[in-house]
Amino acid sequence: MPSSAQLRVTHLAADKAVHRAFHWLHLHQPQLRRWLLEILAVPAPPFGEAARAAWFVERFAALGLVDAHMDAAGNAVALLPAAKDKCGGPSTSAAALPSLGMTASFEDQNLILVSAHLDTVFPAGTSTTPTEDGDRILAPGACDNAAGLTGLLALAAALRYANLAPAAPILFAANVGEEGEGDLRGMRHLFTESPFASRIRAAIALEGAGSSAVVTRALASRRFRVTVTGPGGHAWTDAGAPNPILALARGLMALEGIPQTVPAGLHTHVRTTLNVGQIAGGSAINAIPESASAWIDLRSTDPGHLRAAETALRQSLELWILHPPVRADWQSSQAASQTGAAHLALAIDVIGDRPGGSLPEDSPLLATLRGVDRHLHLRTEPALGSTDANIPLSLGIPAVAIGSGGMGGGIHTLGEWYDPTGRETALRRVLLTLLDIAAVVAEGGEPGETSSAGL
């Protein structure tokens, strides 16, 4: 770790204004618990995050952040401005966070993004009303990602209470579209179409619980909806007509070995997975269905393997659904099966595309985080994951996804729970990292560039 990063963190942690922020986090854990309960009381299913986003716009404005609003994608966003200059206005100590002055207008300043996703994985109609069992809060989405969302508010509140203006502006975002078919649409907007897109120089995504693991490698994935259609008919009078459910089942069974058959080549550490997560079709037990569909998730640590697995998936489905091989033991049924397949149609639609990327080992963002962890006596555990950090990492923008403290379990189940005990340390971790990276950006430096390898 560069000694400069360690020294900056040490000076930063000793600053009186930073201690005031730490003090707020220590005293206001009950407030954070109330916020978490309020967040859970507002459902945010995929593509249904608007009510929770509106709640966040109100909270951001009440905390004194600037320009709190809902953007075109539905993200709730607001800004914490930077220190005005070296001599005047609220700021932290010059030794810890050198501010070089505002040589450009506020609209031109480079930014740091800190975010947490609004949506849960659970469909509309799922009750997210929380219950409490001692320290635990039980509700679908309590950990993923009400914990991260609460941390987002805690950081904004602590910085405002301490009158801490960072060296570079911080953009706060409660974003949409992280789960399922949301396909990271909130982050895509922030980094490609929003007014802030060209100004974001580093990003931190708050994701669930924990205080050691940090996602520095983005796991690439492709998601598909496979649909088989046919003429349908009555189970008795139209017997022998092609059955899309049976054809789809035949195709899906042939996919089972694809992750193992994609050649590893020289990269024996590569891992590729395939999952069929949902199937649907038919209308009645005595009706030959007109359609059947399945949702497939394909992931790999290597982009070449991901492409190869997708090619194998498409070829296998086309073969086994539209051109099933002839088998001797089919006897008289083989002709009917092949004739029936000729009346089927197959569609393979991409419904999710999460790009990969990685944060280099020599990235100043990672150096800062390691310096912070050393100061707080935490372990830095680099991890691989599919998170909101995928988008900036794929674009060459330094980013991590990091836990907001506490413990959680039952993620993506109706029995999900979150225990905020001990989360204060994790929030200190994020606060120190934000402020130090803001200093790097304000000095005109870049927190680092990601490698294009693995994109």
KALINJO-V47995 format. One record per residue. RES is the residue in one small letter. NEAR is the number of other ideal C-beta (glycine too) atoms within 12 Angstrom. Layout:
BEGIN
res->[RES RES]
near->[NEAR NEAR]
END
This chain:
BEGIN
res->[m p s s a q l r v t h l a a d k a v h r a f h w l h l h q p q l r r w l l e i l a v p a p p f g e a a r a a w f v e r f a a l g l v d a h m d a a g n a v a l l p a a k d k c g g p s t s a a a l p s l g m t a s f e d q n l i l v s a h l d t v f p a g t s t t p t e d g d r i l a p g a c d n a a g l t g l l a l a a a l r y a n l a p a a p i l f a a n v g e e g e g d l r g m r h l f t e s p f a s r i r a a i a l e g a g s s a v v t r a l a s r r f r v t v t g p g g h a w t d a g a p n p i l a l a r g l m a l e g i p q t v p a g l h t h v r t t l n v g q i a g g s a i n a i p e s a s a w i d l r s t d p g h l r a a e t a l r q s l e l w i l h p p v r a d w q s s q a a s q t g a a h l a l a i d v i g d r p g g s l p e d s p l l a t l r g v d r h l h l r t e p a l g s t d a n i p l s l g i p a v a i g s g g m g g g i h t l g e w y d p t g r e t a l r r v l l t l l d i a a v v a e g g e p g e t s s a g l]
near->[23 19 12 20 34 23 22 37 39 23 26 42 33 19 30 20 31 37 24 23 38 32 20 31 39 22 17 26 28 14 23 38 29 21 36 45 26 26 45 39 23 33 30 45 29 30 25 26 39 24 26 36 37 22 29 44 29 23 32 35 23 17 28 23 33 23 23 29 26 31 30 19 34 35 46 43 44 40 36 44 33 42 36 20 20 22 10 12 19 25 37 40 26 22 20 30 37 31 35 26 22 25 15 16 11 21 17 16 34 37 44 46 48 50 54 54 49 49 48 44 28 29 22 17 10 23 19 36 20 30 21 20 14 11 19 26 41 30 37 36 50 45 45 42 48 51 48 50 50 45 50 50 42 47 50 48 33 38 45 33 27 28 22 41 35 51 45 44 40 48 46 49 51 56 50 44 38 47 37 31 28 34 31 43 36 42 49 31 30 44 41 23 18 29 22 38 26 18 29 40 40 48 51 54 47 53 43 45 39 38 36 26 29 40 38 40 36 44 36 41 38 37 34 34 29 42 31 40 26 33 21 27 23 17 19 12 12 20 15 22 28 36 34 40 32 29 42 41 26 33 39 32 19 28 37 21 15 32 29 17 20 30 18 20 12 10 19 11 13 28 22 35 27 35 24 28 26 21 24 20 28 24 18 13 11 15 24 33 34 26 30 36 31 38 28 38 36 40 33 37 31 31 31 24 37 35 21 26 39 33 20 28 40 29 22 32 37 26 20 30 44 31 22 31 18 14 14 9 9 14 11 12 17 17 16 20 29 22 16 30 32 20 27 38 23 35 24 31 19 22 28 31 28 40 33 40 40 39 45 26 18 19 36 33 44 36 34 45 45 34 33 43 34 23 30 30 13 28 19 31 20 26 26 31 36 39 44 50 48 45 44 46 46 37 30 30 41 40 49 52 44 51 41 49 41 37 27 38 22 24 27 22 20 21 20 33 34 46 27 44 22 25 39 30 31 40 45 37 45 48 52 49 48 51 49 49 49 47 45 38 40 39 24 19 29 23 43 34 25 37 22 16 21 30 24]
END
